Amino acid sequence: MAADDELERIRRKKMEELIKMMQGGVAEGIVEWPSQPITVTDDNFDSIVGKYPLVVVDCWAPWCMPCRMIAPVIEELARDYAGKVVFAKLNTDENPEITMKYRIMSIPTLLIFKHGKLVDLAVGAMPRRMLEPIIKKHLS
């Protein structure tokens, strides 16, 4: 009898997880989706990019005026796509390993990762109307 109760509890829990995943588009195993850009570094880059199904990394530097211009767009997109896309910021001055690994020569550069693999990039500051379609094509 106790085994039947335990099986029923597990079934209910799995069904709740499935319903939650279907309603919110949340990938399995992800407890919390950030609604604002998160900071990535040489040390945590691979774990963050591998944790979420779709990650957009904004490679920037504090002295870069175009980087500062695109920052509000990135913040807005992070809010609007929470639960579907994670946005991250990589300070290229402070993180030379990742900067060299992905051959970042100009900033801002946006690196788009799907399931941990680089699938696209966008170089230069651009308005939301130009950036959003680049990201949307990787949502499916």
TIVO-2410 file (N, C-alpha, C; in nm, 3 decimals):
# residues 140
REC num residu      c1      c2      c3 atome chaine
REC   1      M   0.081  -0.119   0.000     N      A
REC   1      M   0.000   0.000   0.000    CA      A
REC   1      M   0.087   0.126   0.000     C      A
REC   2      A   0.192   0.127   0.081     N      A
REC   2      A   0.280   0.243   0.087    CA      A
REC   2      A   0.350   0.267  -0.046     C      A
REC   3      A   0.384   0.158  -0.115     N      A
REC   3      A   0.449   0.170  -0.246    CA      A
REC   3      A   0.355   0.234  -0.347     C      A
REC   4      D   0.225   0.198  -0.340     N      A
REC   4      D   0.126   0.259  -0.431    CA      A
REC   4      D   0.113   0.408  -0.404     C      A
REC   5      D   0.114   0.447  -0.278     N      A
REC   5      D   0.106   0.589  -0.242    CA      A
REC   5      D   0.228   0.665  -0.293     C      A
REC   6      E   0.344   0.603  -0.280     N      A
REC   6      E   0.467   0.666  -0.326    CA      A
REC   6      E   0.466   0.682  -0.478     C      A
REC   7      L   0.421   0.579  -0.550     N      A
REC   7      L   0.411   0.589  -0.695    CA      A
REC   7      L   0.314   0.699  -0.738     C      A
REC   8      E   0.203   0.708  -0.669     N      A
REC   8      E   0.105   0.812  -0.702    CA      A
REC   8      E   0.163   0.951  -0.676     C      A
REC   9      R   0.238   0.968  -0.568     N      A
REC   9      R   0.301   1.096  -0.537    CA      A
REC   9      R   0.401   1.134  -0.646     C      A
REC  10      I   0.481   1.037  -0.692     N      A
REC  10      I   0.579   1.061  -0.798    CA      A
REC  10      I   0.508   1.097  -0.928     C      A
REC  11      R   0.401   1.025  -0.960     N      A
REC  11      R   0.325   1.056  -1.082    CA      A
REC  11      R   0.270   1.199  -1.079     C      A
REC  12      R   0.213   1.237  -0.965     N      A
REC  12      R   0.157   1.373  -0.951    CA      A
REC  12      R   0.267   1.478  -0.968     C      A
REC  13      K   0.380   1.454  -0.904     N      A
REC  13      K   0.490   1.549  -0.912    CA      A
REC  13      K   0.539   1.564  -1.057     C      A
REC  14      K   0.556   1.453  -1.127     N      A
REC  14      K   0.600   1.456  -1.267    CA      A
REC  14      K   0.497   1.527  -1.354     C      A
REC  15      M   0.369   1.503  -1.329     N      A
REC  15      M   0.264   1.568  -1.407    CA      A
REC  15      M   0.266   1.719  -1.383     C      A
REC  16      E   0.284   1.760  -1.259     N      A
REC  16      E   0.292   1.904  -1.227    CA      A
REC  16      E   0.412   1.968  -1.298     C      A
REC  17      E   0.525   1.899  -1.298     N      A
REC  17      E   0.645   1.950  -1.366    CA      A
REC  17      E   0.620   1.962  -1.516     C      A
REC  18      L   0.555   1.863  -1.574     N      A
REC  18      L   0.525   1.864  -1.717    CA      A
REC  18      L   0.431   1.979  -1.752     C      A
REC  19      I   0.328   1.998  -1.672     N      A
REC  19      I   0.233   2.108  -1.695    CA      A
REC  19      I   0.304   2.241  -1.684     C      A
REC  20      K   0.387   2.257  -1.582     N      A
REC  20      K   0.461   2.382  -1.563    CA      A
REC  20      K   0.553   2.408  -1.682     C      A
REC  21      M   0.620   2.304  -1.729     N      A
REC  21      M   0.711   2.318  -1.842    CA      A
REC  21      M   0.635   2.357  -1.968     C      A
REC  22      M   0.519   2.297  -1.991     N      A
REC  22      M   0.440   2.327  -2.110    CA      A
REC  22      M   0.383   2.469  -2.105     C      A
REC  23      Q   0.342   2.514  -1.989     N      A
REC  23      Q   0.282   2.646  -1.976    CA      A
REC  23      Q   0.385   2.757  -1.990     C      A
REC  24      G   0.501   2.738  -1.931     N      A
REC  24      G   0.599   2.846  -1.929    CA      A
REC  24      G   0.713   2.829  -2.026     C      A
REC  25      G   0.717   2.720  -2.097     N      A
REC  25      G   0.827   2.697  -2.188    CA      A
REC  25      G   0.958   2.675  -2.114     C      A
REC  26      V   0.949   2.632  -1.989     N      A
REC  26      V   1.067   2.617  -1.906    CA      A
REC  26      V   1.134   2.483  -1.935     C      A
REC  27      A   1.263   2.488  -1.958     N      A
REC  27      A   1.338   2.366  -1.985    CA      A
REC  27      A   1.353   2.284  -1.858     C      A
REC  28      E   1.358   2.155  -1.874     N      A
REC  28      E   1.369   2.063  -1.763    CA      A
REC  28      E   1.496   2.089  -1.683     C      A
REC  29      G   1.480   2.091  -1.553     N      A
REC  29      G   1.595   2.105  -1.465    CA      A
REC  29      G   1.634   2.249  -1.433     C      A
REC  30      I   1.572   2.346  -1.495     N      A
REC  30      I   1.605   2.485  -1.466    CA      A
REC  30      I   1.508   2.538  -1.363     C      A
REC  31      V   1.560   2.570  -1.249     N      A
REC  31      V   1.476   2.615  -1.138    CA      A
REC  31      V   1.433   2.759  -1.158     C      A
REC  32      E   1.525   2.844  -1.195     N      A
REC  32      E   1.494   2.986  -1.204    CA      A
REC  32      E   1.556   3.047  -1.329     C      A
REC  33      W   1.478   3.124  -1.401     N      A
REC  33      W   1.525   3.194  -1.520    CA      A
REC  33      W   1.546   3.340  -1.482     C      A
REC  34      P   1.663   3.395  -1.507     N      A
REC  34      P   1.684   3.536  -1.475    CA      A
REC  34      P   1.604   3.627  -1.569     C      A
REC  35      S   1.556   3.737  -1.515     N      A
REC  35      S   1.481   3.833  -1.596    CA      A
REC  35      S   1.563   3.959  -1.620     C      A
REC  36      Q   1.690   3.950  -1.591     N      A
REC  36      Q   1.784   4.058  -1.621    CA      A
REC  36      Q   1.917   3.994  -1.659     C      A
REC  37      P   2.000   4.067  -1.731     N      A
REC  37      P   2.128   4.008  -1.773    CA      A
REC  37      P   2.212   3.964  -1.652     C      A
REC  38      I   2.274   3.847  -1.666     N      A
REC  38      I   2.362   3.798  -1.561    CA      A
REC  38      I   2.506   3.816  -1.605     C      A
REC  39      T   2.594   3.827  -1.510     N      A
REC  39      T   2.736   3.846  -1.540    CA      A
REC  39      T   2.803   3.711  -1.559     C      A
REC  40      V   2.876   3.698  -1.669     N      A
REC  40      V   2.957   3.579  -1.691    CA      A
REC  40      V   3.104   3.619  -1.693     C      A
REC  41      T   3.188   3.525  -1.654     N      A
REC  41      T   3.332   3.548  -1.646    CA      A
REC  41      T   3.405   3.430  -1.711     C      A
REC  42      D   3.535   3.440  -1.718     N      A
REC  42      D   3.614   3.328  -1.768    CA      A
REC  42      D   3.585   3.201  -1.686     C      A
REC  43      D   3.559   3.219  -1.557     N      A
REC  43      D   3.540   3.106  -1.467    CA      A
REC  43      D   3.404   3.038  -1.480     C      A
REC  44      N   3.296   3.116  -1.501     N      A
REC  44      N   3.163   3.055  -1.500    CA      A
REC  44      N   3.097   3.050  -1.638     C      A
REC  45      F   3.166   3.097  -1.741     N      A
REC  45      F   3.109   3.108  -1.875    CA      A
REC  45      F   3.050   2.976  -1.925     C      A
REC  46      D   3.130   2.871  -1.926     N      A
REC  46      D   3.084   2.743  -1.981    CA      A
REC  46      D   2.966   2.686  -1.905     C      A
REC  47      S   2.965   2.700  -1.772     N      A
REC  47      S   2.854   2.645  -1.695    CA      A
REC  47      S   2.725   2.722  -1.721     C      A
REC  48      I   2.733   2.853  -1.736     N      A
REC  48      I   2.613   2.934  -1.764    CA      A
REC  48      I   2.561   2.904  -1.905     C      A
REC  49      V   2.650   2.904  -2.002     N      A
REC  49      V   2.610   2.880  -2.141    CA      A
REC  49      V   2.552   2.739  -2.157     C      A
REC  50      G   2.604   2.644  -2.081     N      A
REC  50      G   2.554   2.507  -2.088    CA      A
REC  50      G   2.429   2.481  -2.007     C      A
REC  51      K   2.396   2.569  -1.916     N      A
REC  51      K   2.282   2.548  -1.826    CA      A
REC  51      K   2.147   2.576  -1.892     C      A
REC  52      Y   2.143   2.674  -1.980     N      A
REC  52      Y   2.017   2.718  -2.039    CA      A
REC  52      Y   2.013   2.682  -2.188     C      A
REC  53      P   1.894   2.655  -2.241     N      A
REC  53      P   1.882   2.618  -2.383    CA      A
REC  53      P   1.925   2.728  -2.480     C      A
REC  54      L   1.898   2.854  -2.446     N      A
REC  54      L   1.935   2.964  -2.535    CA      A
REC  54      L   1.993   3.078  -2.451     C      A
REC  55      V   2.118   3.114  -2.483     N      A
REC  55      V   2.188   3.220  -2.409    CA      A
REC  55      V   2.246   3.319  -2.509     C      A
REC  56      V   2.221   3.447  -2.482     N      A
REC  56      V   2.279   3.554  -2.562    CA      A
REC  56      V   2.380   3.626  -2.473     C      A
REC  57      V   2.506   3.624  -2.513     N      A
REC  57      V   2.613   3.685  -2.434    CA      A
REC  57      V   2.654   3.818  -2.500     C      A
REC  58      D   2.639   3.925  -2.425     N      A
REC  58      D   2.679   4.058  -2.469    CA      A
REC  58      D   2.824   4.080  -2.426     C      A
REC  59      C   2.914   4.081  -2.523     N      A
REC  59      C   3.056   4.107  -2.496    CA      A
REC  59      C   3.076   4.257  -2.505     C      A
REC  60      W   3.120   4.318  -2.396     N      A
REC  60      W   3.124   4.463  -2.384    CA      A
REC  60      W   3.244   4.507  -2.301     C      A
REC  61      A   3.261   4.638  -2.290     N      A
REC  61      A   3.360   4.699  -2.200    CA      A
REC  61      A   3.302   4.830  -2.148     C      A
REC  62      P   3.340   4.870  -2.028     N      A
REC  62      P   3.282   4.991  -1.967    CA      A
REC  62      P   3.312   5.119  -2.046     C      A
REC  63      W   3.423   5.126  -2.116     N      A
REC  63      W   3.462   5.246  -2.188    CA      A
REC  63      W   3.397   5.256  -2.326     C      A
REC  64      C   3.329   5.151  -2.369     N      A
REC  64      C   3.273   5.142  -2.505    CA      A
REC  64      C   3.135   5.210  -2.512     C      A
REC  65      M   3.127   5.322  -2.583     N      A
REC  65      M   3.001   5.395  -2.593    CA      A
REC  65      M   2.892   5.314  -2.665     C      A
REC  66      P   2.920   5.247  -2.777     N      A
REC  66      P   2.815   5.164  -2.838    CA      A
REC  66      P   2.765   5.053  -2.743     C      A
REC  67      C   2.855   5.001  -2.661     N      A
REC  67      C   2.815   4.899  -2.563    CA      A
REC  67      C   2.716   4.957  -2.462     C      A
REC  68      R   2.741   5.079  -2.422     N      A
REC  68      R   2.652   5.146  -2.327    CA      A
REC  68      R   2.518   5.177  -2.393     C      A
REC  69      M   2.521   5.204  -2.523     N      A
REC  69      M   2.397   5.234  -2.594    CA      A
REC  69      M   2.308   5.110  -2.608     C      A
REC  70      I   2.368   4.994  -2.625     N      A
REC  70      I   2.289   4.871  -2.643    CA      A
REC  70      I   2.245   4.809  -2.510     C      A
REC  71      A   2.307   4.849  -2.400     N      A
REC  71      A   2.276   4.790  -2.269    CA      A
REC  71      A   2.127   4.796  -2.233     C      A
REC  72      P   2.058   4.910  -2.252     N      A
REC  72      P   1.915   4.912  -2.219    CA      A
REC  72      P   1.832   4.817  -2.306     C      A
REC  73      V   1.873   4.798  -2.429     N      A
REC  73      V   1.803   4.705  -2.519    CA      A
REC  73      V   1.819   4.562  -2.465     C      A
REC  74      I   1.939   4.528  -2.423     N      A
REC  74      I   1.966   4.395  -2.368    CA      A
REC  74      I   1.884   4.373  -2.241     C      A
REC  75      E   1.877   4.474  -2.155     N      A
REC  75      E   1.799   4.463  -2.031    CA      A
REC  75      E   1.651   4.444  -2.062     C      A
REC  76      E   1.601   4.518  -2.159     N      A
REC  76      E   1.460   4.507  -2.198    CA      A
REC  76      E   1.430   4.369  -2.255     C      A
REC  77      L   1.517   4.320  -2.342     N      A
REC  77      L   1.498   4.187  -2.399    CA      A
REC  77      L   1.504   4.078  -2.292     C      A
REC  78      A   1.592   4.095  -2.194     N      A
REC  78      A   1.603   3.998  -2.085    CA      A
REC  78      A   1.471   3.989  -2.008     C      A
REC  79      R   1.408   4.102  -1.985     N      A
REC  79      R   1.278   4.102  -1.917    CA      A
REC  79      R   1.171   4.037  -2.004     C      A
REC  80      D   1.167   4.076  -2.131     N      A
REC  80      D   1.062   4.029  -2.222    CA      A
REC  80      D   1.074   3.881  -2.257     C      A
REC  81      Y   1.195   3.828  -2.256     N      A
REC  81      Y   1.216   3.689  -2.295    CA      A
REC  81      Y   1.252   3.599  -2.177     C      A
REC  82      A   1.228   3.646  -2.055     N      A
REC  82      A   1.256   3.564  -1.936    CA      A
REC  82      A   1.178   3.433  -1.948     C      A
REC  83      G   1.245   3.323  -1.922     N      A
REC  83      G   1.183   3.192  -1.934    CA      A
REC  83      G   1.208   3.128  -2.070     C      A
REC  84      K   1.263   3.206  -2.164     N      A
REC  84      K   1.290   3.153  -2.298    CA      A
REC  84      K   1.435   3.174  -2.338     C      A
REC  85      V   1.490   3.290  -2.301     N      A
REC  85      V   1.628   3.326  -2.336    CA      A
REC  85      V   1.694   3.385  -2.213     C      A
REC  86      V   1.818   3.348  -2.190     N      A
REC  86      V   1.897   3.410  -2.084    CA      A
REC  86      V   1.997   3.503  -2.150     C      A
REC  87      F   2.005   3.625  -2.099     N      A
REC  87      F   2.100   3.723  -2.148    CA      A
REC  87      F   2.210   3.736  -2.045     C      A
REC  88      A   2.333   3.741  -2.094     N      A
REC  88      A   2.449   3.750  -2.007    CA      A
REC  88      A   2.542   3.859  -2.059     C      A
REC  89      K   2.624   3.912  -1.969     N      A
REC  89      K   2.720   4.017  -2.005    CA      A
REC  89      K   2.860   3.970  -1.968     C      A
REC  90      L   2.950   3.983  -2.066     N      A
REC  90      L   3.090   3.946  -2.046    CA      A
REC  90      L   3.176   4.070  -2.067     C      A
REC  91      N   3.241   4.117  -1.961     N      A
REC  91      N   3.333   4.231  -1.972    CA      A
REC  91      N   3.461   4.180  -2.037     C      A
REC  92      T   3.486   4.223  -2.160     N      A
REC  92      T   3.601   4.172  -2.236    CA      A
REC  92      T   3.735   4.215  -2.176     C      A
REC  93      D   3.737   4.329  -2.109     N      A
REC  93      D   3.862   4.374  -2.045    CA      A
REC  93      D   3.901   4.284  -1.928     C      A
REC  94      E   3.805   4.231  -1.858     N      A
REC  94      E   3.830   4.153  -1.738    CA      A
REC  94      E   3.834   4.002  -1.764     C      A
REC  95      N   3.798   3.959  -1.885     N      A
REC  95      N   3.788   3.816  -1.914    CA      A
REC  95      N   3.856   3.782  -2.048     C      A
REC  96      P   3.989   3.784  -2.048     N      A
REC  96      P   4.062   3.764  -2.173    CA      A
REC  96      P   4.052   3.624  -2.231     C      A
REC  97      E   4.031   3.522  -2.148     N      A
REC  97      E   4.026   3.385  -2.200    CA      A
REC  97      E   3.908   3.365  -2.294     C      A
REC  98      I   3.790   3.402  -2.251     N      A
REC  98      I   3.671   3.386  -2.334    CA      A
REC  98      I   3.678   3.481  -2.454     C      A
REC  99      T   3.728   3.600  -2.430     N      A
REC  99      T   3.742   3.699  -2.538    CA      A
REC  99      T   3.830   3.642  -2.650     C      A
REC 100      M   3.941   3.579  -2.612     N      A
REC 100      M   4.030   3.520  -2.712    CA      A
REC 100      M   3.971   3.393  -2.773     C      A
REC 101      K   3.907   3.311  -2.691     N      A
REC 101      K   3.850   3.185  -2.740    CA      A
REC 101      K   3.750   3.210  -2.854     C      A
REC 102      Y   3.669   3.313  -2.839     N      A
REC 102      Y   3.567   3.343  -2.941    CA      A
REC 102      Y   3.609   3.455  -3.036     C      A
REC 103      R   3.736   3.491  -3.028     N      A
REC 103      R   3.796   3.590  -3.119    CA      A
REC 103      R   3.715   3.719  -3.130     C      A
REC 104      I   3.684   3.773  -3.013     N      A
REC 104      I   3.610   3.899  -3.009    CA      A
REC 104      I   3.706   4.011  -3.046     C      A
REC 105      M   3.685   4.071  -3.161     N      A
REC 105      M   3.772   4.178  -3.211    CA      A
REC 105      M   3.704   4.315  -3.203     C      A
REC 106      S   3.572   4.315  -3.204     N      A
REC 106      S   3.494   4.439  -3.196    CA      A
REC 106      S   3.387   4.423  -3.090     C      A
REC 107      I   3.357   4.532  -3.023     N      A
REC 107      I   3.250   4.529  -2.925    CA      A
REC 107      I   3.155   4.645  -2.953     C      A
REC 108      P   3.028   4.627  -2.925     N      A
REC 108      P   2.969   4.506  -2.868    CA      A
REC 108      P   2.959   4.393  -2.971     C      A
REC 109      T   2.977   4.273  -2.922     N      A
REC 109      T   2.951   4.152  -2.999    CA      A
REC 109      T   2.856   4.067  -2.917     C      A
REC 110      L   2.751   4.020  -2.979     N      A
REC 110      L   2.657   3.930  -2.913    CA      A
REC 110      L   2.681   3.789  -2.963     C      A
REC 111      L   2.710   3.698  -2.872     N      A
REC 111      L   2.729   3.557  -2.904    CA      A
REC 111      L   2.600   3.484  -2.867     C      A
REC 112      I   2.546   3.405  -2.957     N      A
REC 112      I   2.421   3.335  -2.931    CA      A
REC 112      I   2.450   3.185  -2.925     C      A
REC 113      F   2.419   3.127  -2.808     N      A
REC 113      F   2.444   2.986  -2.783    CA      A
REC 113      F   2.312   2.912  -2.770     C      A
REC 114      K   2.304   2.799  -2.838     N      A
REC 114      K   2.187   2.711  -2.827    CA      A
REC 114      K   2.238   2.576  -2.779     C      A
REC 115      H   2.188   2.534  -2.665     N      A
REC 115      H   2.229   2.407  -2.603    CA      A
REC 115      H   2.381   2.400  -2.589     C      A
REC 116      G   2.441   2.513  -2.549     N      A
REC 116      G   2.584   2.517  -2.522    CA      A
REC 116      G   2.674   2.537  -2.642     C      A
REC 117      K   2.617   2.544  -2.762     N      A
REC 117      K   2.698   2.561  -2.883    CA      A
REC 117      K   2.673   2.696  -2.947     C      A
REC 118      L   2.781   2.760  -2.990     N      A
REC 118      L   2.769   2.889  -3.058    CA      A
REC 118      L   2.697   2.868  -3.191     C      A
REC 119      V   2.584   2.939  -3.209     N      A
REC 119      V   2.506   2.922  -3.332    CA      A
REC 119      V   2.497   3.050  -3.415     C      A
REC 120      D   2.528   3.165  -3.354     N      A
REC 120      D   2.516   3.290  -3.426    CA      A
REC 120      D   2.589   3.399  -3.350     C      A
REC 121      L   2.615   3.509  -3.418     N      A
REC 121      L   2.671   3.626  -3.351    CA      A
REC 121      L   2.628   3.751  -3.426     C      A
REC 122      A   2.629   3.860  -3.353     N      A
REC 122      A   2.594   3.990  -3.411    CA      A
REC 122      A   2.697   4.090  -3.359     C      A
REC 123      V   2.755   4.168  -3.449     N      A
REC 123      V   2.858   4.264  -3.412    CA      A
REC 123      V   2.804   4.404  -3.430     C      A
REC 124      G   2.826   4.487  -3.328     N      A
REC 124      G   2.786   4.627  -3.335    CA      A
REC 124      G   2.658   4.654  -3.261     C      A
REC 125      A   2.642   4.781  -3.225     N      A
REC 125      A   2.519   4.823  -3.157    CA      A
REC 125      A   2.408   4.831  -3.260     C      A
REC 126      M   2.294   4.777  -3.225     N      A
REC 126      M   2.180   4.783  -3.315    CA      A
REC 126      M   2.052   4.800  -3.234     C      A
REC 127      P   1.953   4.861  -3.295     N      A
REC 127      P   1.826   4.878  -3.223    CA      A
REC 127      P   1.755   4.744  -3.205     C      A
REC 128      R   1.661   4.744  -3.115     N      A
REC 128      R   1.585   4.622  -3.085    CA      A
REC 128      R   1.523   4.562  -3.211     C      A
REC 129      R   1.468   4.646  -3.297     N      A
REC 129      R   1.398   4.595  -3.417    CA      A
REC 129      R   1.492   4.515  -3.508     C      A
REC 130      M   1.621   4.539  -3.500     N      A
REC 130      M   1.717   4.463  -3.579    CA      A
REC 130      M   1.770   4.341  -3.502     C      A
REC 131      L   1.783   4.357  -3.372     N      A
REC 131      L   1.839   4.251  -3.288    CA      A
REC 131      L   1.739   4.139  -3.261     C      A
REC 132      E   1.616   4.175  -3.236     N      A
REC 132      E   1.516   4.077  -3.197    CA      A
REC 132      E   1.496   3.963  -3.298     C      A
REC 133      P   1.488   3.991  -3.429     N      A
REC 133      P   1.473   3.880  -3.524    CA      A
REC 133      P   1.591   3.782  -3.523     C      A
REC 134      I   1.710   3.831  -3.496     N      A
REC 134      I   1.828   3.744  -3.488    CA      A
REC 134      I   1.811   3.644  -3.374     C      A
REC 135      I   1.759   3.692  -3.263     N      A
REC 135      I   1.738   3.605  -3.146    CA      A
REC 135      I   1.618   3.513  -3.167     C      A
REC 136      K   1.510   3.568  -3.218     N      A
REC 136      K   1.387   3.489  -3.237    CA      A
REC 136      K   1.406   3.366  -3.326     C      A
REC 137      K   1.492   3.377  -3.425     N      A
REC 137      K   1.509   3.264  -3.516    CA      A
REC 137      K   1.568   3.142  -3.446     C      A
REC 138      H   1.625   3.162  -3.328     N      A
REC 138      H   1.684   3.049  -3.253    CA      A
REC 138      H   1.593   2.996  -3.143     C      A
REC 139      L   1.474   3.050  -3.131     N      A
REC 139      L   1.382   3.006  -3.026    CA      A
REC 139      L   1.319   2.870  -3.054     C      A
REC 140      S   1.305   2.831  -3.177     N      A
REC 140      S   1.237   2.705  -3.207    CA      A
REC 140      S   1.331   2.587  -3.197     C      A
***
